[in-house]
Amino acid sequence: MLARSARARVAAAEGAAVRDETGRTYAAAAVALPSFSLSALRLAVAMAVSSGAASLEAAALVSDTDVADPADLAVLHDLGPSVTLFLAGTDGVLRATLVP
């Protein structure tokens, strides 16, 4: 739900949310500027790290694509090799559950 609302708030291509080891949740939308771009999942992970998170428990990605970007998965697993990623469509319907 947080990932979906983060995406909708700014009409971004995707939204993401991650939960850290203490239960704190970070939501983000993709950033697409002429000189800079960052996926929603990478931004959510960066927000968690900059707030002191040492590991992640779970992540959610809302996007119109059916697959997660391998680079996003690599960043996600930097903070937890066993993080489950829930991939949902822009309609909120779960499309995949990626368990490492």
VORO-314671 format. One record per residue: residue number from 0; residue in one letter; x, y, z of N, C-alpha, C in turn. Coordinates in nm, 3 decimals. Atoms other than C-alpha are relative to their C-alpha. Example, Ala and Ser with C-alpha at 12.3 -4.5 7.8 and 13.67 -1.06 7.14 Angstrom:
site i: 0; aa: a; n.X: 0.089; n.Y: -0.119; n.Z: 0.000; ca.X: 1.230; ca.Y: -0.450; ca.Z: 0.780; c.X: 0.090; c.Y: 0.120; c.Z: 0.000;
site i: 1; aa: s; n.X: -0.082; n.Y: -0.119; n.Z: -0.006; ca.X: 1.367; ca.Y: -0.106; ca.Z: 0.714; c.X: -0.077; c.Y: 0.109; c.Z: 0.073;
This chain:
site i: 0; aa: m; n.X: 0.082; n.Y: -0.118; n.Z: 0.000; ca.X: 0.000; ca.Y: 0.000; ca.Z: 0.000; c.X: 0.087; c.Y: 0.126; c.Z: 0.000;
site i: 1; aa: l; n.X: -0.088; n.Y: -0.116; n.Z: -0.002; ca.X: 0.280; ca.Y: 0.246; ca.Z: 0.082; c.X: 0.068; c.Y: 0.020; c.Z: -0.135;
site i: 2; aa: a; n.X: -0.067; n.Y: -0.010; n.Z: 0.130; ca.X: 0.458; ca.Y: 0.167; ca.Z: -0.244; c.X: -0.096; c.Y: 0.055; c.Z: -0.105;
site i: 3; aa: r; n.X: 0.100; n.Y: -0.045; n.Z: 0.099; ca.X: 0.141; ca.Y: 0.221; ca.Z: -0.443; c.X: -0.033; c.Y: 0.148; c.Z: 0.019;
site i: 4; aa: s; n.X: 0.033; n.Y: -0.141; n.Z: -0.024; ca.X: 0.060; ca.Y: 0.555; ca.Z: -0.277; c.X: 0.120; c.Y: 0.091; c.Z: -0.028;
site i: 5; aa: a; n.X: -0.119; n.Y: -0.080; n.Z: 0.034; ca.X: 0.422; ca.Y: 0.678; ca.Z: -0.314; c.X: 0.006; c.Y: 0.023; c.Z: -0.151;
site i: 6; aa: r; n.X: 0.000; n.Y: -0.010; n.Z: 0.145; ca.X: 0.397; ca.Y: 0.609; ca.Z: -0.686; c.X: -0.108; c.Y: 0.096; c.Z: -0.047;
site i: 7; aa: a; n.X: 0.113; n.Y: -0.081; n.Z: 0.043; ca.X: 0.055; ca.Y: 0.772; ca.Z: -0.723; c.X: 0.016; c.Y: 0.147; c.Z: 0.038;
site i: 8; aa: r; n.X: -0.014; n.Y: -0.137; n.Z: -0.050; ca.X: 0.147; ca.Y: 1.082; ca.Z: -0.522; c.X: 0.068; c.Y: 0.091; c.Z: -0.102;
site i: 9; aa: v; n.X: -0.075; n.Y: -0.082; n.Z: 0.095; ca.X: 0.388; ca.Y: 1.204; ca.Z: -0.792; c.X: -0.013; c.Y: -0.050; c.Z: -0.143;
site i: 10; aa: a; n.X: 0.023; n.Y: 0.058; n.Z: 0.133; ca.X: 0.259; ca.Y: 1.004; ca.Z: -1.090; c.X: 0.128; c.Y: -0.059; c.Z: -0.059;
site i: 11; aa: a; n.X: -0.126; n.Y: 0.061; n.Z: 0.042; ca.X: 0.589; ca.Y: 0.814; ca.Z: -1.107; c.X: -0.026; c.Y: -0.134; c.Z: -0.068;
site i: 12; aa: a; n.X: 0.010; n.Y: 0.129; n.Z: 0.069; ca.X: 0.653; ca.Y: 0.503; ca.Z: -1.315; c.X: -0.008; c.Y: -0.116; c.Z: 0.098;
site i: 13; aa: e; n.X: 0.001; n.Y: 0.108; n.Z: -0.098; ca.X: 0.704; ca.Y: 0.295; ca.Z: -1.002; c.X: 0.010; c.Y: 0.057; c.Z: 0.141;
site i: 14; aa: g; n.X: -0.011; n.Y: -0.033; n.Z: -0.141; ca.X: 0.681; ca.Y: 0.304; ca.Z: -0.624; c.X: 0.052; c.Y: -0.121; c.Z: 0.074;
site i: 15; aa: a; n.X: -0.056; n.Y: 0.111; n.Z: -0.077; ca.X: 0.855; ca.Y: 0.094; ca.Z: -0.361; c.X: -0.005; c.Y: 0.031; c.Z: 0.148;
site i: 16; aa: a; n.X: -0.010; n.Y: -0.013; n.Z: -0.145; ca.X: 0.866; ca.Y: 0.033; ca.Z: 0.011; c.X: 0.087; c.Y: -0.113; c.Z: 0.051;
site i: 17; aa: v; n.X: -0.082; n.Y: 0.103; n.Z: -0.065; ca.X: 1.115; ca.Y: -0.154; ca.Z: 0.228; c.X: -0.021; c.Y: 0.010; c.Z: 0.151;
site i: 18; aa: r; n.X: 0.009; n.Y: 0.005; n.Z: -0.147; ca.X: 1.097; ca.Y: -0.262; ca.Z: 0.594; c.X: 0.133; c.Y: -0.046; c.Z: 0.054;
site i: 19; aa: d; n.X: -0.130; n.Y: 0.036; n.Z: -0.056; ca.X: 1.412; ca.Y: -0.270; ca.Z: 0.802; c.X: -0.015; c.Y: -0.095; c.Z: 0.119;
site i: 20; aa: e; n.X: -0.002; n.Y: 0.099; n.Z: -0.108; ca.X: 1.511; ca.Y: -0.497; ca.Z: 1.091; c.X: -0.072; c.Y: 0.045; c.Z: 0.127;
site i: 21; aa: t; n.X: 0.071; n.Y: -0.050; n.Z: -0.118; ca.X: 1.341; ca.Y: -0.273; ca.Z: 1.348; c.X: -0.149; c.Y: 0.022; c.Z: -0.028;
site i: 22; aa: g; n.X: 0.139; n.Y: -0.019; n.Z: 0.036; ca.X: 1.011; ca.Y: -0.257; ca.Z: 1.160; c.X: -0.030; c.Y: 0.134; c.Z: -0.064;
site i: 23; aa: r; n.X: 0.022; n.Y: -0.129; n.Z: 0.067; ca.X: 1.060; ca.Y: 0.092; ca.Z: 1.020; c.X: -0.018; c.Y: -0.024; c.Z: -0.150;
site i: 24; aa: t; n.X: 0.030; n.Y: 0.014; n.Z: 0.141; ca.X: 0.924; ca.Y: 0.134; ca.Z: 0.668; c.X: 0.035; c.Y: 0.128; c.Z: -0.073;
site i: 25; aa: y; n.X: -0.041; n.Y: -0.113; n.Z: 0.084; ca.X: 1.057; ca.Y: 0.359; ca.Z: 0.392; c.X: -0.066; c.Y: -0.017; c.Z: -0.135;
site i: 26; aa: a; n.X: 0.069; n.Y: 0.004; n.Z: 0.128; ca.X: 0.851; ca.Y: 0.442; ca.Z: 0.084; c.X: 0.060; c.Y: 0.105; c.Z: -0.093;
site i: 27; aa: a; n.X: -0.058; n.Y: -0.092; n.Z: 0.097; ca.X: 0.976; ca.Y: 0.607; ca.Z: -0.234; c.X: -0.062; c.Y: -0.020; c.Z: -0.137;
site i: 28; aa: a; n.X: 0.043; n.Y: 0.006; n.Z: 0.140; ca.X: 0.883; ca.Y: 0.684; ca.Z: -0.592; c.X: 0.123; c.Y: 0.016; c.Z: -0.087;
site i: 29; aa: a; n.X: -0.111; n.Y: -0.014; n.Z: 0.095; ca.X: 1.110; ca.Y: 0.662; ca.Z: -0.894; c.X: 0.024; c.Y: 0.148; c.Z: -0.029;
site i: 30; aa: v; n.X: -0.039; n.Y: -0.136; n.Z: 0.034; ca.X: 1.300; ca.Y: 0.981; ca.Z: -0.978; c.X: 0.051; c.Y: -0.002; c.Z: -0.143;
site i: 31; aa: a; n.X: -0.042; n.Y: -0.008; n.Z: 0.140; ca.X: 1.338; ca.Y: 1.075; ca.Z: -1.343; c.X: 0.017; c.Y: 0.146; c.Z: -0.039;
site i: 32; aa: l; n.X: -0.034; n.Y: -0.136; n.Z: 0.038; ca.X: 1.513; ca.Y: 1.404; ca.Z: -1.412; c.X: 0.090; c.Y: -0.006; c.Z: -0.123;
site i: 33; aa: p; n.X: -0.087; n.Y: 0.002; n.Z: 0.119; ca.X: 1.703; ca.Y: 1.506; ca.Z: -1.726; c.X: 0.144; c.Y: -0.043; c.Z: 0.031;
site i: 34; aa: s; n.X: -0.139; n.Y: 0.031; n.Z: -0.031; ca.X: 2.037; ca.Y: 1.470; ca.Z: -1.546; c.X: 0.018; c.Y: -0.109; c.Z: 0.106;
site i: 35; aa: f; n.X: -0.011; n.Y: 0.095; n.Z: -0.110; ca.X: 1.956; ca.Y: 1.208; ca.Z: -1.282; c.X: -0.124; c.Y: -0.089; c.Z: 0.003;
site i: 36; aa: s; n.X: 0.115; n.Y: 0.090; n.Z: -0.018; ca.X: 1.738; ca.Y: 0.900; ca.Z: -1.243; c.X: 0.035; c.Y: -0.105; c.Z: 0.104;
site i: 37; aa: l; n.X: -0.019; n.Y: 0.099; n.Z: -0.105; ca.X: 1.690; ca.Y: 0.651; ca.Z: -0.963; c.X: -0.130; c.Y: -0.079; c.Z: 0.013;
site i: 38; aa: s; n.X: 0.120; n.Y: 0.083; n.Z: -0.014; ca.X: 1.451; ca.Y: 0.358; ca.Z: -0.932; c.X: -0.059; c.Y: 0.018; c.Z: 0.139;
site i: 39; aa: a; n.X: 0.069; n.Y: -0.012; n.Z: -0.129; ca.X: 1.196; ca.Y: 0.357; ca.Z: -0.653; c.X: 0.061; c.Y: -0.094; c.Z: 0.104;
site i: 40; aa: l; n.X: -0.056; n.Y: 0.096; n.Z: -0.094; ca.X: 1.347; ca.Y: 0.046; ca.Z: -0.496; c.X: 0.138; c.Y: 0.044; c.Z: 0.050;
site i: 41; aa: r; n.X: -0.132; n.Y: -0.048; n.Z: -0.041; ca.X: 1.701; ca.Y: 0.187; ca.Z: -0.495; c.X: -0.012; c.Y: 0.119; c.Z: 0.094;
site i: 42; aa: l; n.X: 0.019; n.Y: -0.115; n.Z: -0.087; ca.X: 1.575; ca.Y: 0.511; ca.Z: -0.342; c.X: -0.050; c.Y: -0.041; c.Z: 0.137;
site i: 43; aa: a; n.X: 0.050; n.Y: 0.047; n.Z: -0.129; ca.X: 1.383; ca.Y: 0.329; ca.Z: -0.070; c.X: 0.112; c.Y: -0.066; c.Z: 0.081;
site i: 44; aa: v; n.X: -0.115; n.Y: 0.061; n.Z: -0.069; ca.X: 1.694; ca.Y: 0.124; ca.Z: 0.014; c.X: 0.095; c.Y: 0.109; c.Z: 0.048;
site i: 45; aa: a; n.X: -0.089; n.Y: -0.110; n.Z: -0.040; ca.X: 1.905; ca.Y: 0.442; ca.Z: 0.019; c.X: -0.056; c.Y: 0.075; c.Z: 0.121;
site i: 46; aa: m; n.X: 0.063; n.Y: -0.067; n.Z: -0.114; ca.X: 1.657; ca.Y: 0.606; ca.Z: 0.256; c.X: 0.017; c.Y: -0.083; c.Z: 0.127;
site i: 47; aa: a; n.X: -0.017; n.Y: 0.088; n.Z: -0.116; ca.X: 1.675; ca.Y: 0.304; ca.Z: 0.487; c.X: 0.144; c.Y: 0.006; c.Z: 0.052;
site i: 48; aa: v; n.X: -0.141; n.Y: -0.002; n.Z: -0.039; ca.X: 2.054; ca.Y: 0.302; ca.Z: 0.487; c.X: 0.037; c.Y: 0.134; c.Z: 0.064;
site i: 49; aa: s; n.X: -0.034; n.Y: -0.132; n.Z: -0.054; ca.X: 2.078; ca.Y: 0.677; ca.Z: 0.545; c.X: -0.066; c.Y: 0.025; c.Z: 0.135;
site i: 50; aa: s; n.X: 0.065; n.Y: -0.011; n.Z: -0.131; ca.X: 1.848; ca.Y: 0.632; ca.Z: 0.846; c.X: 0.055; c.Y: -0.099; c.Z: 0.100;
site i: 51; aa: g; n.X: -0.067; n.Y: 0.090; n.Z: -0.093; ca.X: 2.072; ca.Y: 0.367; ca.Z: 0.999; c.X: -0.040; c.Y: -0.146; c.Z: -0.008;
site i: 52; aa: a; n.X: 0.039; n.Y: 0.141; n.Z: 0.012; ca.X: 1.914; ca.Y: 0.042; ca.Z: 0.881; c.X: 0.122; c.Y: -0.087; c.Z: -0.029;
site i: 53; aa: a; n.X: -0.110; n.Y: 0.094; n.Z: 0.022; ca.X: 2.153; ca.Y: -0.251; ca.Z: 0.898; c.X: -0.041; c.Y: -0.117; c.Z: -0.088;
site i: 54; aa: s; n.X: 0.049; n.Y: 0.109; n.Z: 0.084; ca.X: 1.933; ca.Y: -0.505; ca.Z: 0.722; c.X: -0.147; c.Y: 0.026; c.Z: -0.035;
site i: 55; aa: l; n.X: 0.138; n.Y: -0.012; n.Z: 0.043; ca.X: 1.599; ca.Y: -0.541; ca.Z: 0.545; c.X: -0.072; c.Y: -0.133; c.Z: 0.019;
site i: 56; aa: e; n.X: 0.082; n.Y: 0.120; n.Z: -0.016; ca.X: 1.316; ca.Y: -0.787; ca.Z: 0.609; c.X: -0.084; c.Y: -0.028; c.Z: -0.123;
site i: 57; aa: a; n.X: 0.089; n.Y: 0.018; n.Z: 0.115; ca.X: 1.091; ca.Y: -0.728; ca.Z: 0.308; c.X: -0.002; c.Y: 0.126; c.Z: -0.085;
site i: 58; aa: a; n.X: 0.011; n.Y: -0.113; n.Z: 0.092; ca.X: 1.031; ca.Y: -0.506; ca.Z: 0.008; c.X: -0.122; c.Y: -0.020; c.Z: -0.089;
site i: 59; aa: a; n.X: 0.112; n.Y: 0.004; n.Z: 0.095; ca.X: 0.742; ca.Y: -0.419; ca.Z: -0.222; c.X: 0.030; c.Y: 0.097; c.Z: -0.113;
site i: 60; aa: l; n.X: -0.020; n.Y: -0.083; n.Z: 0.117; ca.X: 0.757; ca.Y: -0.279; ca.Z: -0.573; c.X: -0.128; c.Y: 0.002; c.Z: -0.081;
site i: 61; aa: v; n.X: 0.118; n.Y: -0.018; n.Z: 0.084; ca.X: 0.462; ca.Y: -0.139; ca.Z: -0.768; c.X: 0.047; c.Y: 0.059; c.Z: -0.131;
site i: 62; aa: s; n.X: -0.050; n.Y: -0.042; n.Z: 0.130; ca.X: 0.531; ca.Y: -0.108; ca.Z: -1.138; c.X: -0.089; c.Y: -0.057; c.Z: -0.110;
site i: 63; aa: d; n.X: 0.075; n.Y: 0.056; n.Z: 0.112; ca.X: 0.380; ca.Y: -0.165; ca.Z: -1.480; c.X: 0.078; c.Y: -0.109; c.Z: -0.072;
site i: 64; aa: t; n.X: -0.080; n.Y: 0.108; n.Z: 0.057; ca.X: 0.655; ca.Y: -0.414; ca.Z: -1.558; c.X: -0.026; c.Y: -0.130; c.Z: 0.074;
site i: 65; aa: d; n.X: 0.024; n.Y: 0.131; n.Z: -0.061; ca.X: 0.630; ca.Y: -0.786; ca.Z: -1.489; c.X: 0.122; c.Y: -0.059; c.Z: 0.070;
site i: 66; aa: v; n.X: -0.123; n.Y: 0.052; n.Z: -0.059; ca.X: 0.990; ca.Y: -0.832; ca.Z: -1.375; c.X: 0.075; c.Y: 0.112; c.Z: 0.071;
site i: 67; aa: a; n.X: -0.082; n.Y: -0.096; n.Z: -0.072; ca.X: 1.221; ca.Y: -0.661; ca.Z: -1.131; c.X: 0.134; c.Y: 0.015; c.Z: -0.070;
site i: 68; aa: d; n.X: -0.131; n.Y: -0.028; n.Z: 0.058; ca.X: 1.538; ca.Y: -0.497; ca.Z: -1.259; c.X: 0.108; c.Y: -0.075; c.Z: 0.080;
site i: 69; aa: p; n.X: -0.105; n.Y: 0.071; n.Z: -0.073; ca.X: 1.839; ca.Y: -0.718; ca.Z: -1.172; c.X: 0.088; c.Y: 0.092; c.Z: 0.086;
site i: 70; aa: a; n.X: -0.079; n.Y: -0.094; n.Z: -0.080; ca.X: 2.028; ca.Y: -0.410; ca.Z: -1.051; c.X: -0.074; c.Y: 0.038; c.Z: 0.128;
site i: 71; aa: d; n.X: 0.079; n.Y: -0.027; n.Z: -0.120; ca.X: 1.742; ca.Y: -0.333; ca.Z: -0.811; c.X: 0.009; c.Y: -0.117; c.Z: 0.098;
site i: 72; aa: l; n.X: -0.010; n.Y: 0.118; n.Z: -0.087; ca.X: 1.754; ca.Y: -0.688; ca.Z: -0.679; c.X: 0.137; c.Y: -0.006; c.Z: 0.068;
site i: 73; aa: a; n.X: -0.135; n.Y: 0.002; n.Z: -0.059; ca.X: 2.131; ca.Y: -0.659; ca.Z: -0.624; c.X: 0.010; c.Y: 0.099; c.Z: 0.116;
site i: 74; aa: v; n.X: -0.002; n.Y: -0.100; n.Z: -0.107; ca.X: 2.088; ca.Y: -0.341; ca.Z: -0.419; c.X: -0.081; c.Y: -0.048; c.Z: 0.120;
site i: 75; aa: l; n.X: 0.085; n.Y: 0.053; n.Z: -0.106; ca.X: 1.808; ca.Y: -0.499; ca.Z: -0.221; c.X: 0.073; c.Y: -0.106; c.Z: 0.082;
site i: 76; aa: h; n.X: -0.069; n.Y: 0.110; n.Z: -0.068; ca.X: 2.019; ca.Y: -0.803; ca.Z: -0.139; c.X: 0.128; c.Y: 0.043; c.Z: 0.069;
site i: 77; aa: d; n.X: -0.114; n.Y: -0.054; n.Z: -0.075; ca.X: 2.310; ca.Y: -0.585; ca.Z: -0.025; c.X: -0.034; c.Y: 0.011; c.Z: 0.149;
site i: 78; aa: l; n.X: 0.042; n.Y: -0.015; n.Z: -0.140; ca.X: 2.107; ca.Y: -0.536; ca.Z: 0.294; c.X: -0.070; c.Y: -0.122; c.Z: 0.055;
site i: 79; aa: g; n.X: 0.062; n.Y: 0.121; n.Z: -0.051; ca.X: 1.968; ca.Y: -0.883; ca.Z: 0.324; c.X: -0.016; c.Y: -0.103; c.Z: -0.109;
site i: 80; aa: p; n.X: 0.006; n.Y: 0.100; n.Z: 0.106; ca.X: 2.029; ca.Y: -1.189; ca.Z: 0.110; c.X: -0.129; c.Y: -0.081; c.Z: -0.002;
site i: 81; aa: s; n.X: 0.123; n.Y: 0.078; n.Z: -0.004; ca.X: 1.697; ca.Y: -1.338; ca.Z: 0.219; c.X: -0.125; c.Y: 0.089; c.Z: -0.005;
site i: 82; aa: v; n.X: 0.112; n.Y: -0.093; n.Z: 0.007; ca.X: 1.474; ca.Y: -1.034; ca.Z: 0.155; c.X: -0.102; c.Y: -0.047; c.Z: -0.104;
site i: 83; aa: t; n.X: 0.108; n.Y: 0.034; n.Z: 0.092; ca.X: 1.139; ca.Y: -1.123; ca.Z: -0.003; c.X: -0.048; c.Y: 0.128; c.Z: -0.068;
site i: 84; aa: l; n.X: 0.052; n.Y: -0.113; n.Z: 0.075; ca.X: 1.023; ca.Y: -0.887; ca.Z: -0.278; c.X: -0.137; c.Y: -0.034; c.Z: -0.055;
site i: 85; aa: f; n.X: 0.134; n.Y: 0.014; n.Z: 0.052; ca.X: 0.654; ca.Y: -0.851; ca.Z: -0.352; c.X: -0.015; c.Y: 0.096; c.Z: -0.117;
site i: 86; aa: l; n.X: 0.013; n.Y: -0.080; n.Z: 0.121; ca.X: 0.600; ca.Y: -0.727; ca.Z: -0.708; c.X: -0.148; c.Y: 0.009; c.Z: -0.037;
site i: 87; aa: a; n.X: 0.142; n.Y: -0.021; n.Z: 0.031; ca.X: 0.259; ca.Y: -0.574; ca.Z: -0.779; c.X: -0.015; c.Y: 0.092; c.Z: -0.120;
site i: 88; aa: g; n.X: 0.032; n.Y: -0.088; n.Z: 0.112; ca.X: 0.101; ca.Y: -0.410; ca.Z: -1.080; c.X: -0.053; c.Y: 0.133; c.Z: 0.051;
site i: 89; aa: t; n.X: 0.049; n.Y: -0.132; n.Z: -0.039; ca.X: -0.017; ca.Y: -0.050; ca.Z: -1.080; c.X: -0.145; c.Y: -0.005; c.Z: 0.050;
site i: 90; aa: d; n.X: 0.135; n.Y: 0.019; n.Z: -0.050; ca.X: -0.365; ca.Y: -0.184; ca.Z: -1.007; c.X: -0.001; c.Y: -0.057; c.Z: 0.142;
site i: 91; aa: g; n.X: -0.012; n.Y: 0.053; n.Z: -0.135; ca.X: -0.234; ca.Y: -0.323; ca.Z: -0.676; c.X: -0.005; c.Y: -0.151; c.Z: 0.010;
site i: 92; aa: v; n.X: 0.008; n.Y: 0.145; n.Z: 0.000; ca.X: -0.267; ca.Y: -0.686; ca.Z: -0.778; c.X: 0.141; c.Y: -0.060; c.Z: 0.004;
site i: 93; aa: l; n.X: -0.130; n.Y: 0.066; n.Z: -0.012; ca.X: 0.026; ca.Y: -0.904; ca.Z: -0.668; c.X: 0.029; c.Y: -0.082; c.Z: -0.123;
site i: 94; aa: r; n.X: -0.039; n.Y: 0.075; n.Z: 0.120; ca.X: 0.209; ca.Y: -1.038; ca.Z: -0.974; c.X: 0.102; c.Y: -0.108; c.Z: 0.029;
site i: 95; aa: a; n.X: -0.105; n.Y: 0.097; n.Z: -0.031; ca.X: 0.502; ca.Y: -1.217; ca.Z: -0.815; c.X: 0.051; c.Y: 0.021; c.Z: 0.141;
site i: 96; aa: t; n.X: -0.070; n.Y: -0.005; n.Z: -0.128; ca.X: 0.670; ca.Y: -1.298; ca.Z: -0.487; c.X: 0.137; c.Y: -0.062; c.Z: -0.025;
site i: 97; aa: l; n.X: -0.136; n.Y: 0.046; n.Z: 0.028; ca.X: 1.045; ca.Y: -1.322; ca.Z: -0.529; c.X: 0.071; c.Y: -0.030; c.Z: 0.130;
site i: 98; aa: v; n.X: -0.069; n.Y: 0.045; n.Z: -0.120; ca.X: 1.214; ca.Y: -1.524; ca.Z: -0.259; c.X: 0.136; c.Y: -0.053; c.Z: -0.044;
site i: 99; aa: p; n.X: -0.134; n.Y: 0.047; n.Z: 0.043; ca.X: 1.591; ca.Y: -1.568; ca.Z: -0.290; c.X: 0.027; c.Y: -0.144; c.Z: 0.039;
